[in-house]
Amino acid sequence: MLNGKQTRHLTLPLWKALIKYVDGQKRAEQQLKASEENFRVLAETVPQFVWTAQPDGSHEYTNQRWRDYTGFTPERVQRWDDLQFLHPDDRAMNQALWRHALDTGERFECEGRLRNGQTGVYRWVLTRAMPVRDEAGQIIKWFGTCTDIEDQKRIEEALRQSQERVNALMNSNIIGINVIEGEQIVDANDTFLRMTGYNREDLRAGCINVMHMTAPEDRAQTQQAHQELAVRQALTPYEKEYICQDGSRLPVLVGGVVLQHDPFQALGFVLDNSAHKELEQRKDHFLGMASHELKTPIASLMLQTQLLRKQLAKQDIQNADRALSRMESQLNAVTRLVGELLDLSKIQAGKLEHAQETVNLGDVLQEVIEIMQQTQTTHAIVVHHAEHPPLLIGNKDRLGQVLLNLISNAIKYSPGANTIEVAIETSEESVILSVCDHGIGIPREQREKIFERFYRAVAPYQHAFPGLGMGLYIASEIVKHHRGTITVESEMGKGSTFHVTLPRKSP
Ligand code: ADP
């Protein structure tokens, strides 16, 4: 600026220039003030913490929000170096990065936990700072913000934990896991590959196809399972056999859930079921052996008892005859039980007889009723015969067994009634047999289950009836072998009607 002595000698143009210069200065100062004011308003309004620092990193300004949160007065923040407001574990990293930024003039960026001065609770923030330079490129200050990233950090942590769990599952050597797209297995864990003998190369080359690696007899069920998966989002676990890479077979238990729909992807879970299957086979083998071992001596005992009874009857020794008669009926019960056990093991081994003779179901029914009426006197069996001869192709003895089972169940489970109605009808394609009783009935939710192995209904009075839950299972397997169906209608306390539908022999 000019002093008083100097201004006295100024000419008019110079005066004008001087006044213009002073005005310019004033305007610049006002603009600076206004821009600083603008900055402050902005800094106090944004949701972030805002701060500035001097070129050497020492404190210059923090917004009110920052001070409220940390509880630091402007005086207490004169030096940043103590970093009291940062979590102790984050200080070293923060300091090192800040030092580096100050030394190099590069932008600063660091995540750390900032302490709430009032509650002492830390929240994650992302701190960023940029240097502000003058025209010569010299840093004149640092401008920084801290943004709350607590929620993001929480999500990241939850994701990390869930990823850890997924990894633990994927890396477990207990359960095979695969990702299926259509019929193709597009990803799998090591356990699945180890189980099936395939490797990562096979996976990459797209060589693992669910249908190809499923045993032929299980393919229809697998197809059905995939359809169920698409509709119900999850798969009820089912048993099947894989054909491994080396051609060997592996019994497995598989389940799955839908991952995404477009393109359709499912996550499959596979458990090696071979130990369980082997045990089951051993059990079935044992049942078969035990029944065989029992059957011969029982048959011989039965024969001897009958002979003895006939001899005694001739001598008219009444009491001995009655005792032997009871023995005979007990032996009959044991014979039936052993027969059922034997059938069960045959079914399990897939060795049920497949005789293919022409059978008249009406004749079979007549024979069964004659046998039954020799031993039971409580119920009259009323028969409604078909108009046309109910001819079909199958196994006469096995079909007789189905009838015997249905009629004896009808009698057993209707102790308060005295009739059973049996009807045979024919349609163009089928022979339909119905056995109707007026007994205890079967609860609705158990009407399908009673055809399963060893299943006995849970219902009032049920425990009063002897049985092992094998008869209907065997009957339904026999019906299946004849490509037929067996169903039941029932009303609790009123009775049940079993319907067997079998394909009729074409005329
Ligand atoms: P069991 O009679 O030896 O228990 P089944 O396999 O023949 O075995 O029958 C399975 C179950 O079905 C029986 O335990 C019984 O609960 C039910 N059941 C079968 N037939 C009838 C019937 N006619 N009335 C009521 N319940 C029946």
Residues whose N, C-alpha, C, O or C-beta is under 5 A from the ligand:
A	BS01	ADP	N409 A410 Y413 G439 G441 I442 I450 Y455 R456 A457 P466 G467 L468 G469 M470 G471 L472 Y473 S496
